[in-house]
Each structure stands twice: as structure tokens, then as C-alpha cells.
Amino acid sequence: MPADATTASAWSKKLAPYKTPQTARSIFEIVITAAPLLALWGLAWFLHARGFWWAALLLAIPAALFLVRLFLIQHDCGHQAFFANRQANDWVGRIIGVFTLTPYDYWRQTHAIHHATSGNLDRRSLGAIEMLTVEEYRALPAHKRLGYRLYRHPAVMFGLGPAFVFFLMNRLPIGMMRQGWRPWASVLGNTAAAAGGLAALVWLFGPMPVLLVNALTMLLAATIGVWLFYIQHQFEGASWSRNGVWKRDEAALAGSSHYDLPPVLRWFTANIGIHHVHHLSSRIPYYRLPKVLRDHPELAPMSRVGLLESFRCARLALWDESQGRLVSFREVRA
């Protein structure tokens, strides 16, 4: 953990050389992600047509992992990290958004807000999971406390929540409805393109294969995505602070996790677990993040969360300002 703001700022400068994307590598990453996803879907539709619906369902699991990886390519495009050319980033991001049901331009703006405010208790807004302090929670009336408890319950957060976000919430430019036509164009354009694609699939293969294969793939991928986003900022040892104390680089290292996953999961999640480095320098393409850790091994133990210990973080729900840590509802009651 950095001892002070100067140390954290120094890291930001050290990481500058890793920002340059490699066009050939970026195209290769798209191919090895999109091609298997389309092949899995094609095989699933074929198996369903032959009566092997259960096999089609099973193929939705690896398809979801490739869809998560495709979303993370879209994520890098949103940071202008995947290609040197801005238009290439934007149009690749928009096309991928049709598959991930994520309106690229709208999401890019909300995600930029997340990066600009992550770890700041006074600037909790768009692009983040809602989190209350203990005092804020205690000050709520009973029905709102119940609503927050339901919102933070794992069955809602990682069950109903992902479906709500990607199927419903992403159909409106929440928080940006009065910011002109661009957010609306992004959201409505994404919805129209996705609806057109689904209509074509239904016409070609029928409604049941699309429901079983594509909808299930999206649900599984959305759940994985929400879990990753949660564990990146809601973990044991995470740091949150108020205006006047909060500094971006410090918040990146202390408030974003290094989710140390096994190699296979690290590949499917496009190294997004190296999230503290990503928040320090979001223009680094995901395929260069492992080199950062190899060249600077002292970054590896910072804010590290292992796979097994990460599941314990699902109980964390409130920020205790007196203790400077995340706590569970049970701890608050005690």
C-alpha cells in the first residue's frame, strides 16, 4: 500500500509507457473472443434443432464467459485503450454493445464518472453500486432500511439485479435524460439494433433456441459482470474517504482490488482483476496489465483478494466511518 499521495502519484507516472495499444494484438483479441462465442451459439442452435436442448443449455455457460470477455473489450474501447484511433475504439465499442446489451456512448459517460469518483464518499453517483454509511442507514425510516437491505441481499444483487440492469435499466439513459439527444440516441440505437438482431435470430431459428441459448448466455454473463464490479470495490480492506482527504491515485490503489484469479478465469475476465492498476491508468490495454505486475511485482500484494476469500465479501453492505472499513448488517446490529 502506498505510504502517501506522492507515492501513488509516482506510480501513475511509472505506468505511462504501458498505455500504447498494439493494433494487431487488439484485432487478435477480438477474433479469439468473438469467433468462439459465435461458434458456441451456432453449435447450440444446431443441437437444439436436433432435440438436444440440454446440451444447448450447457453451451450457454462457456458462451457467457466469452461474452464477458467481449464486454471487457468494449470496456477498454470506452477508455480509448484498445486502439490508437478514437473512431476505431468507438465503433468497435458500439458494435460489441449490441451483443452485450450495453449502449456504448451512454455507458462510457457513466463509467467515466465512476473512475472520477471511485472511493469518494461525497461523490457517490452514476456508474457505481449504491452504498450507504452506517449513520446514513440508521437515519433512514424503516421501509427505506428494508429496501436497502433487499437491494444489498446477494439474491437481489447477483440474481435479479443483473437482469434488471442489462434488460431494463440500460433501455433508458438513467441520470442523463436531460443532457440532450446523445444519451437517448445511444440507448435507443442500442435497443433497436439488439431488437433487430434478436428478431432475425427468432426468424431463423425460432423463439425457443434464442430464449434458451442467447437469453441464458446474457443472464449468466451479466451476473458474472456484476460480481466482478462488486468485488473490485466492495472488499475487505477497501478504502473510502471524504472530500479533502480523497485523492484519485490513492483511491485507485487502496479502493480498487487486485482480484487474484486462477489463470483460466483471469483470461476470460481479460485481466480486469488487476483493477487497482486499471484505476491508476485506465488507458493501459488489458493485455498489457500482466506485464505491469511482472515489471513491478510490488503492486501484486496491494489490495489483493483471492477467489475463495472474495465470496466472504458478499456480506459487506455498509461503510463504517468510525472504523474506516466495510461492515455487514450483522455487525451493525451487534
N, C-alpha and C positions, 0 to 999 in steps of 0.2 A: 504494500500500500504506500502511495506517495506520502512523504512526510509533510509537504506543504504545497501550496499552489504553484510555486516556482518549479518544483519537480514535475508536477503534472503537465505544466505548460511546456517544459523541456521535452517531454515525451511526444507531445503533439508535433513539435518541430522535427524530432528524430524520425517520425513516421512519414514525413513528406515524400521521400524517394519511392515509397511503395505505391503511390497513387496512380502511376501511369498504367492504364489498361493495355492489354495486348490483343489487338483485333482478332487475330487468328485463334487465339485461345478462347476469346469470348464467343466466337462463332462455334467453335468446337463444343464449348459447354452447352450452348443452346441445342445443338444437334444431339448430343448424348443424353439430353434430358427430354426433349420433345419427341424424338423418334421412338424411344421405348414406351413413352406414355401413349402415343397414338397406336403403337403395335399392341400394347396390352388391351386398349379399348377395342381394337379391331378383333383380336382373339376372343375377347369376352363376348362381343356381339355374335361372333361366329358360333361359339359354344352355346350361347343362349338359343340361337336358331336351331341347333341340333338337340335341344332339350336338356342340356347340361347347365341349368340355371345356377346350381350350387357352385359350379366351377367358375362361372361368370362372376358370382358374388365374391369368391376368394380372390379373383384377379383385381378386384377393386382395392385391395389392401396395398399391393406394390404400386398400383396406378396412383394411389393417394400420395405415396412417398415421392413419386416423380412429379406430381402436381405441386407438392410443397416446394420442391427444388425449383420448379418453373416459376413459382411465385417469388422466390428469393432472387431469381434473375431479374424479374420485374422490379423488385426492391432495389437492386443495385442500379438498374436503369433510372429509378427515381432519384437516386443520389448522383446521377451523372457519372457513375463509376464504371460502367460496363464497356462503354465505347468512348473514344476521344471526342467524337462528333455528337453534339447535343441532339440533333434531329434523329440520329440513329438510336440513341437512348430512348427518346420519347416515343418513337413509332414502334420500336420493339416492345416497350412497356405497354403501350396501348393495345397491341395485338395480343400479348400474353394476358392482359386484363380480361379479355373475352373468355378465356379458358378458366381464369381464377375468379371470375365474377367480381373483380375489383376495378372500379373506374380509376384509371391511372392518374389523370391530372388532379382529380379531387383528392385521391389518396395521397399523392405526392405532397400536396399542401398540408394536409393534416399530419402527415409523418414528419414534415419539416418542423412543425410546431412541437411535436413530441421531442425531437432532437434538441430544440432550442430551450426546452423547459424541463427535460427529464431530471428527476431528483429534486425539483424545486417545489416545496410545499405551498408557496404563494402563487404558483402558476400552473396548477393542475387544470388541464383543459382538454381540447381535442387531441385525439391520437393516443390516448393513454387509458389504462384500466382505472376506473374510479376507485379512489382510496381515501378514506377518512382518517383523521386523527382520533385518538381515544376521546379527547374532550369534545370534538365535533360530534362524534357518535353519541356520547352521553347527553348532549344538548338537544338531540332530536326527539320529537314526540314518538310515542310507542309505535305507531303504524309505520313511520319512516325508518325506525330502527329495524323493524321486521322486514321492510323492503330491502334495506341494505344487507341484512343477514341472508336473505334469499338470493340477492344478486351475487354475493360472495360465496354462496354454497357451491362446492365443486360440481354438483349435479347440474346447476344452472350455468356456472362459469365455463365448464368444459363440456356440457351436454347441450342444453338449449341455446346457450349464448352464441356459439359459433354459427349455428344455423340462422339465428336471428340476425347476426351481423352481416353475413355474406348473402343470404337470400332476401332479407328485408331492409336492413339498415343501409346497405350500400345502394339501395334504389333511390335514395334521396340525399342531397348534399347537406347532411345534418351539420349545423353550425355555420354554414356558408350560404344559406338560402337567399340572403340579401346582398351577396357580393357580386352581383351581375350575372351575365349569362354563362360564363365559362364553367363554373361548377355544375350548373344544370346540364350544359352540353356534354360534359364528361360523364356524368351519371346516366343521363338519358341515352347518350350514344352507346355506352357500355351495355345498358339494359337491352336496347334494341338489337345490337349485334349478337349478344348472348341468346336472346329470344329467337332471332333468326337462325342461329346455329342449331339450337335445340329443336326448332320446328323442322329443319332439314333432316336431323337425325331421326326424329319421330316418323317422318315421311319415308325414310329409307329403311329403318329397322323396326319401327313400331314403338309404342309408348313404354312397354314393359322393359325392354333392354335398356332404354335410356334411364328409366326410373331406377332399375336395379344397379346398373353399372355406373352411369355418369353422376346421378344424384348421390349415390353412396360414396363414390370417389370424392366428391366435393365435400360431403359431410365429414368424412374421415380426415381429409386434408385440412379443413377448417379447424377441426378440433386440435390437430397437431400444431397448427399455426398459432392458435390462441394459447395453447400450453407453452410453446416456445416464448411467445411475447410475455406471458405472465412470469415465467421463471427468469427472464432476463432482467427484471426489475423488482420482483417481489420474492426476495430470497433472504435467508438468514445472513445477517451482516450487511445488508444493503444500507446505503446512506442516503438520507433525505435532509434538506435544510431549508431555511427561510432566506428571503431576500436579504442582502447584506452579508450573508455568510456563503451562500451558494456561489460556486464558480464552475463553469462548464467542464473544464478539463478534470477537475477533482471529482465532479459528479459522474463523469464518464468512467473513471477508474473505480470509484467506490460505490457507485449506484447502479452500475451495469455489470452483470455477472459474466464470468468465464464458465460457461456451461460445458464441462469437460465430458463429451460424449464418446462412446466407442467409435472406432474408425468408420464403420459402415453407416452409423447414424450421422456421424459428422459429415460424410459425403452427401447423404440425402438431404441434410439440412444446410448444405452449402456453407459450412463453417460459421453460420450465424451465431453459434455458441460462443465464438470469440467476440463477444458483444462489447466488452469493455474497450477493446481496441477499435472496434467499429465505431463506437461513440466518440472516441478520441479523434478518429479520422475517417469519416464516412465515405470519402472518395476512394478508399482502397478497395479494389475488386475483391470479391470473396475468395477467389482462388489464390490471392497473394497473402491472405491473413495467416495461414500456417507458416509462411516464411518469416513473417514478423516475429512469431513466437520462437522460431528456430534461431533467428538472429539475436533476439532479446529474450532469453529464457526467464529472466527475472519478472517478465509480465505474466507468465503462466500461472503462478500461485495467487495472483491478485484476484480477489472476489470469486475464487473458484468454487463451483458447485458440481459435485459428481452426480451421476444418473440416479443412483439409489437414494442419496440424501435429498435430491430435488423433490421427491414425492412428499416429503415432510413439509415442504413449503406451501402446499395447498391449504394448510390450516391458517396461514398468516392472513390477517384481514385488516388490521389497524396499525397506524403509526403512533407509538408511544413517545411523545416528545420529551417526557421526563427521563426516560431510559435511553432514548436515541436508537430505538430498534422497532422492528415489526413484531406484533404480538397477535395471538389468537383471541377469539371471543372468550374462550375458556379462561385464559389468563386475565382478561379484563374482569370477568365475573369473580375470580378468586381475589 
